[in-house]
Amino acid sequence: MIEKERFLEMFLNVVPPDLGGYLEGNAGGSSIRKIEGQTLYKICSIFQPKTIVETGTHSGCSTNYLLKYAVENRATVYSFDVVSNAGADIIKDLRSALVLNKPKRKLWRKDVNLEDIKKTRDMFIETAQRGIDLFFHDSDHRYKNVKWEFDNITCFMGKGSPVILHDVLNDTANHETHLLFKEVVCSWKHIFDTPSGLGLIVL
């Protein structure tokens, strides 16, 4: 397992790509910032996962940074979303490392129901059962969902594996990833001081 001090030392030496991000022109809405995407890339470069799971594809900004690492290191990114237009900004040249799980029928966020969520969760569990090396949570930020995803994927992950939570410095309405981050017992944790905070949990 990588110790925290060694990780932080290595983190400073990784040079990330510039694939844009929210406020940088190629993604919008609730997409992540460039610095957050670059942080994801750097974390992957240090932990060297072969199987990555992301929940909350949205436009695909974070997915691009995960995919950039995956293409360079023969890894695979499994990304999940409950809407049919997820992944619109995923870079074409990076899609070879992607398994994108989203509805086949046209489905907008306002129309998502419990059955749609169940279908996505079933695919999520099926993927997790095959083993996961790194998990990035960026779907529904309410505690109940964050807790469900964390519990149902980390049971298939080994000690020392990384879990990344988005928005751990955001405590506004419906942003509750910080609650899970605080309560988790693990090997070590670290918060990256990005605009909304990325929380790294090492199991």
N, C-alpha and C positions, 0 to 999 in steps of 0.2 A: 504493500500500500504506500502511496506517496504521502509523505508527511507535509503538514501545512507550510512549514518554513521553506521546505524544498520546492513545493508547488509555487509559492509566491516568488521565489527566486527565478524559477524557470519561466513564469508568466511574463516577467519583464523582458525576457529575451526573445519571445515569439513575435515575429513580424506578421501582422494580419493583412489580408487583402482589403481593398476598398470596393465594396459592392453596393454602396449607397445605403439608404434607409430612410425612415420617416424624417421629414424636413430636409432631406438631401435630394429629393426629386423623383425617386422611382417607386415610392410606396407611400400610402397615406392612411388615414383613419387611425386605427389603434395599432398600427405596425410599430415594430421596435426601431430605435435609433441606430445609427451606424455604429456608435461605440459599443452598443449592446451586442450587435451582430459580430463585431470584431472580438468581443470578449468571449462569445460562444465559440468562435473559431479557435481562439487561444486555449480555452479549456480543453477542447477536443484534441488539439495538438499535443497537449501534455499527457492526457489520460489515454490517448490512442484507442478509442472504442471502435469496434467493428460493426456493432449494431446499435443504432441510435433511434430513439422514439421521441417524436415531438407531438404534443397535442395543442391545437390552435394554430393551424397553418396560416390563416388569414390570407393576406396578399402573397405571402411567401418570402418576405424579407429575411426573417430569421432562418427560414429553410435554406435560402441561398448560401448563407454562411456555413451552415451545417453541411450542405452539399459540397461546397468548395473543399472542405476538409475531406469529405467522403470520397470524392473523385480522386483526390491526391493520394489517398491511403487505402483504396479498395474497400471502403466501408459502405454501409447501406443506411439510408435515412427512411424511416417509416413515419409519415406525417398524417395526422388525423384532424378532420374538421367536420362539422355537421351541416355545412352549407355547400352548395354545388359550385359556386364561383371561387372557392378557395384555391390559392396558388396561382392567381392570375399573373403575378410578377415574377414567377420562378424563371430563372435564366435557362434558356433552351439547352445550352451546352452542358449544363449540370444535371439534367434530368435523368441521365443514365444511372445515377446512384439513388434514385428516388422511387419509393412506393407510396403513392398518394392515395389515402383512403378518404373518400368523400361520397356524398349521395350521387347516384347516377341520374336521378330525376332532378329537374330544376327545383331548387329549394333555397329560399332566402332566410336570413336569420330570424326575421319576425314570424316566420311560419313554422319554425322548428317545434316539434312536439316531443313528448316523452318517448314515443315509439322510435322516433328518429335518433334520439340520444341513446336509447338502448341498442340500436343497431350498430352505432359507432362504438359503443363500449364493448359490444361482443367482439368486434374486429380488433379492438385494442387488447382485450384479454387474450385472444387467439395469438396475436403477435407476441405479447409478453411471455406467454408460456414457452416460447421457443428460446427465450433468454435475451436479456437486454444488457448492454454495457453502459449506456448513458441515457438519461431521461430528462427532457426539457419540457416543463409545464408552462403553457401559455394559453390555455383554453379558459373556460369560465373560472373567474378568480374568487368566487364565493367559497367559503370554507368547506362546505359540504362536498362540493365537487373536487376541490384540491385534495382533500383528505381521502376521498374515494380513489382518485387516480393514484395518489402516492401509495396507499395501502395495497392496491391491486397490481402495482407494477414492481414495487421494491421487493416483494416476496419472491420475485424471479431474478433478482439482481444479487451479485456477490458482495461480500464485505470489501470496502474500499472503492466501490463504484460511485460515480458522481450523479447527483440529481440537481437540476437547476430550476429555480422558481423565478418567474418574472414578477416585477412590481412589489418586491418585499419592502420597499420604502414608501409605498403608497397605501395609506389607510383611509382613503375616501370610500364612499358607499360602494358596496359590492366588490371591493378590493381587499381580500382577506388572506392572501398568500402569506403575509407576515405572521399571521396567527399560527399557521402550521410550522413555518420556519422556526419560530421561537420554541415550540413544544417538542420538536423532533429530537430524540436522543440518537447521536451518531458518533462517528470517529472524530470529525471536526466540521466546522462551518466557516463560511466567509461571505460577507456582503460586499459586492462591487458597487462603488458609489457612482453608478450611472444615473441618468435623470430619474428613472423610476425604480432602480435597484434590482440587481440580479443576485439572488441568494444561492450560493453553492453549498450543497449538503453532501458530505462524503460518508457513505454508509459504514 
